[in-house]
Amino acid sequence: MTRVLEIVLALPLPSGGVTTGRRRGTARAVRDFGAELVRAWRICPPVRMKRGHESIAITPLALAEALPHASRWRAWRETGQAGERWVAVQSTPFAPGVAIRETLPDETQDAEAAADDGSLAAELRRVLREGSVPAHAMGAGADPAESEASERPTQTPAADAFGFDCERRRGRWQREDRVPVDLTLDDLGWRGEQGAGRACELRLAVDYVDDDAGRELALRSLFDAARELSGAWPAFLKPASLLDLACAGVPPDAERGPVRAAPVDLAGMRRQREALFAFGANVVAQWLGNDAGVRDSTDPEYVHQMRIALRRLRTLMRLFRDYADEAYREAFAADLSWFGAQLGVVRDWDVCVSETLPRLAEADTDVAGAPAWAATLEAAARQREVARGELRQALGSSRYARLVLGWVEWLCLLSLRGEQVATRRQRRSLRRHAARRVDKLFARVYGAPDLATLDAAARHRVRIDAKRLRYALEFFASIASQDTRRKLIKRVSEVQGTLGDANDVEVALRHLERLAAPPEQLGFARGYGAAAQHYATIAAEAQLRKLWRPKLRG
């Protein structure tokens, strides 16, 4: 079998990915997108793309139905001018967006490899050769009228089987101080339940080697190539390719819902570096898992969860600050602050439009003021759309692409660092380190003065400290005592939420001032906000004094 390290980049189409196909200019731009990309990459000297392209039909296969014990394998059938062939691959996550990919060679191409097959590989070859693996049926077959309108050939093999029409181009990125990176550009078209769709993906693959030095060089080559290509044309790291998802039975146009933080099991981990890698991978999975939703959906939960991912990331690096050296801060601090601010603006407007302003309007018993509140809500909704547009522009920027690629690369290289290069503090046991960091955070929250004696800004800082303590406890939940895991995290979250509700009213007041709301609305909001702050302070103070010191095992 051949093994490679692989990442997949998404390249946004000029039409946004859906082939309406009625306007000739748009259809031509989408049709020629692959050729346009190749021309754009000419500014990158290390890139050499082969001439021409290959038109193929790809049919994802439901391999798990034929071989349930081969659940980690994916397979598909490719049909083109060269004939028909099957492809079987197995992907093992190296980090979010980075996979170790093994390909089972076709026995007609590598008889020697076929002779060395294990039992599972032999079974895979047999069922694929016999054609006993069914195709996925996830949507409608291709519509000939729409295919003609979009000027795209249709090659879907069966009306009831889902498939892609693909224009494939191949090339290579190569620099003297790096190892070669193979490039595969797939311009994919499909027709599903939601109509016709298009997407363009670039696979970057480099030979996998077993030693750490070789893997480090391979990873640096992979990410250098990705950065250079994304600088010539916007390209963004994907958690999984559309083809891999389709082979798992997930349609390419399926909305998979917001991705929330998942627990991390620290069982068996003794070193800080191991935990930092596990936490970092967990955070990036939440970050990238919400990326498509933030770009394409109006559901505010995607923005909320992506913002949580960024906040968890910043808390994580505070917990492991010995790893956030000057080089790390120089590489990521400014860009993380920039992107976090973009998310924060949209989230503030989302909360304002969907929660706080409607609550203020409902609390205002002056019936005569209802039309003015309706107008204010409409103005706020327009401002939210402006903020969302600016966030999508940020997501489409090369700065964002570099931030994601750079942080995932840093995480991958962290996994290769040996303990021999660790500092004394970094060699401290994980449980001892976790206990020290959590104790400091708890002391900062619990040691706050009576909240009634603080101004709004100081209470907001207590809320931020409570949020950091909560994230830390969630990170280390698997090594925390039962009371800490089941009760204390909930109590800390209540303190954060109570102070947060009052802060939301303060944010809404600032937004009302920005919208030049009528004086009576501003006056009502100020009074409502003062009352909310008063009652929130009393409630949060009572909740705060009921907290107890966290206990971590080990």
Protein Blocks (a to p, Z undefined) as FASTA:
>chain_A
ZZddddddddddfkoopagklamklmmmmmmmmmmmmmmmmmpmkbccdehjdddddddd
dfklmmmmlmmbccdddddfkopcddddddddfbghiacddddddfklmmmlmmmpcfkl
mmmmmmmmnopaccddfbdcddfklmmmnopacfbfbfkbccddddddddddddfkbccd
dddddddddddfkopcddddddddddddfbfklmmmmmmmmmmmmmmmmmmpgcdddfbd
fklmmmnopafkbcebjaddddddfehiabfklmmmmmmmmmmmmmmmmmmmmmmmcbfk
lmmmmmmmmmmmmmmmmmmmmlmcfklmmmmmmmmmmmmmmmmmmmmmmmmmmmmmmmmm
mmmmclklmmmmmmmmmmmmmmmmmmmmmmmmmmmpmklmmmmmmmmmmmmmmmmpcfkl
pcfklmpcfklmmmmmmmmmmmmmmmpccfklpcfklmmmmmmmmmmmmmmmmmmmmmcc
fklmmmmmmmmmmmmmmmmmmmmmmmmmmmmmmnopafklmmmmmmmmmmmmmmmmmmmm
mmmmmpccdddeZZ
